[in-house]
């Protein structure tokens, strides 16, 4: 039987403090850049962990909204947002250069991630930063999203991301965190959620409808309370189903 390979990523540097345990179990990470969480100290700590465990480094910029952890759309002008994202990324990249490590990808966070999946103007704003900052042209984005469709036309490679610990609606969007069934916490349920994504390119929605999806990397949120338990279970169980973890 052919063995598949999948990357698992985590959002890190968000003040949870569990990263030393998570990094040995992941292939790539998305480091908070100071918008919703993080500062120069936490960024440096995450870079050191990534270097130690050979984990690919991504930037995780967001709406400048620490109060709501970047999980609400902010009513700010596009220019204000552009300047904030540019500053977040410039600061992050300068630390990477000092540490002599390479940026692998950019993955917008929270409400910004969800917004550019639907909004062409905001998607273009984010994609234009790749050229302006002259950074690696690779973005983590959801399959079928506006930003994923626009990225190749703007010279940006797309790595399709799916969420192992989040439920999906029938339109391919994530179930709102305001709803009780938004987050999947049981490790076995996460495995059963992930396997069809990786092996069949399908995901079961909360409406009980199977929809098409593509996953090059699976996100397990670092702030999911039992993230370590989930990651440990996936690490042990996925190879039994002929799915190898990328590192």
Buried (B, 14 or more C-beta within 10 A) or exposed (E): EEEEEBBBBBBBBBBBEBBEEBBBBBBBBBBBBBBBBBEEEBBBBBBEBBBEBEBBBBBBBBBBBBEEBBBEBBEBEEEEBBEBBBBBBBBBBEBBEEBEBEBBBBBBBBBBBBBBBEBEEBBBBBBBBBEEBEBBBBBBBBBBBBBBBBBEEBEBEBBBBBBBBBBBBEEBBBBEEEEEEBBBEBBEBBBEBBBBBBBEBEBBBEEEEEBEBBBBBBBBBBBBEBBBBBBBBBBEBBEEBEBEBBB
